[in-house]
Amino acid sequence: MTHENLVALDVADPSSYQKYRDAMRPLLEAAGGGFRYDFEIARTLRAEAKHPINRVFAIYFRDRAAKEAFFADPEYRAIRERFFTPAVRAVTVIAEYDR
């Protein structure tokens, strides 16, 4: 059983966001995780989020503990601070579940 999050973003700088994805992917894969789906969204018809949404993805991990360890990893946090923080205006976790 895997642990998965469905996440919506408002990406302000697609180039920096791609650098974030490229830099974090080896760490994610080493942690047993990956992306199940990844969409660029042109139009949102309905959302409870107060921010625009232009990116939606499903990210998975072996289990919840692996997810928590990944996001707490100092190497990941440095990558996030360098690329994700300036590139993304808002984040909404739509759902979190075990699959």
Phi and psi in degrees as a GROMACS rama.xvg file:
@    title "Ramachandran Plot"
@    xaxis  label "Phi"
@    yaxis  label "Psi"
@TYPE xy
-105.534  160.03  THR-2
-106.149  133.868  HIS-3
-135.216  146.64  GLU-4
-123.184  137.439  ASN-5
-104.427  120.282  LEU-6
-127.463  140.127  VAL-7
-116.665  137.475  ALA-8
-126.23  157.767  LEU-9
-112.626  98.673  ASP-10
-88.3672  121.099  VAL-11
-90.4586  -30.7319  ALA-12
-130.969  90.2762  ASP-13
-58.0193  -33.7436  PRO-14
-65.6439  -47.1402  SER-15
-66.3602  -36.8408  SER-16
-63.718  -39.2762  TYR-17
-65.505  -37.4551  GLN-18
-61.971  -40.0922  LYS-19
-59.5431  -50.1474  TYR-20
-58.9154  -44.8989  ARG-21
-63.1144  -40.1591  ASP-22
-75.0094  -35.3235  ALA-23
-86.2643  -19.9609  MET-24
-56.4616  -45.4977  ARG-25
-61.1977  -36.0072  PRO-26
-67.6869  -41.4868  LEU-27
-61.9446  -46.9281  LEU-28
-65.8295  -37.9762  GLU-29
-64.3751  -28.5135  ALA-30
-84.9364  4.35959  ALA-31
81.5658  21.5365  GLY-32
-115.02  179.891  GLY-33
179.569  -176.704  GLY-34
-106.944  123.541  PHE-35
-84.0381  -40.8342  ARG-36
-139.041  153.714  TYR-37
-155.525  120.406  ASP-38
-128.502  140.115  PHE-39
-94.9627  128.391  GLU-40
-106.07  126.591  ILE-41
-88.1417  -31.0387  ALA-42
-150.398  132.615  ARG-43
-107.495  122.713  THR-44
-85.2302  -34.3246  LEU-45
-154.046  135.798  ARG-46
-156.613  143.307  ALA-47
-82.3376  -18.2216  GLU-48
-64.0756  146.234  ALA-49
-85.4953  -8.19562  LYS-50
-108.404  158.216  HIS-51
-61.7006  155.885  PRO-52
-125.838  124.461  ILE-53
-130.825  5.04115  ASN-54
-148.803  133.045  ARG-55
-134.894  136.138  VAL-56
-149.669  158.216  PHE-57
-112.066  121.726  ALA-58
-113.827  138.996  ILE-59
-127.7  158.594  TYR-60
-140.329  164.318  PHE-61
-54.4167  -44.265  ARG-62
-161.886  178.376  ASP-63
-62.5751  -38.0097  ARG-64
-62.6812  -39.8739  ALA-65
-64.7266  -38.6502  ALA-66
-62.6101  -47.6575  LYS-67
-63.6046  -40.0591  GLU-68
-65.3813  -41.101  ALA-69
-60.4559  -50.8645  PHE-70
-71.0558  -17.4186  PHE-71
-90.8444  -12.4764  ALA-72
-60.73  127.608  ASP-73
-59.6749  -34.8794  PRO-74
-66.0332  -43.1562  GLU-75
-62.3811  -44.657  TYR-76
-61.4851  -35.3685  ARG-77
-67.0726  -41.9832  ALA-78
-63.1967  -44.2413  ILE-79
-60.036  -46.3644  ARG-80
-63.1893  -38.7988  GLU-81
-72.8274  -42.3826  ARG-82
-112.644  -45.3618  PHE-83
-69.5904  -49.7407  PHE-84
-55.6722  -46.5362  THR-85
-76.2709  -15.7105  PRO-86
-92.7049  -24.458  ALA-87
-116.836  125.344  VAL-88
-82.7734  -32.6964  ARG-89
-156.874  151.292  ALA-90
-132.204  135.326  VAL-91
-130.49  123.561  THR-92
-86.1297  111.08  VAL-93
-75.1659  -41.4009  ILE-94
-156.021  153.031  ALA-95
-137.995  127.922  GLU-96
-157.157  161.84  TYR-97
-98.262  140.211  ASP-98
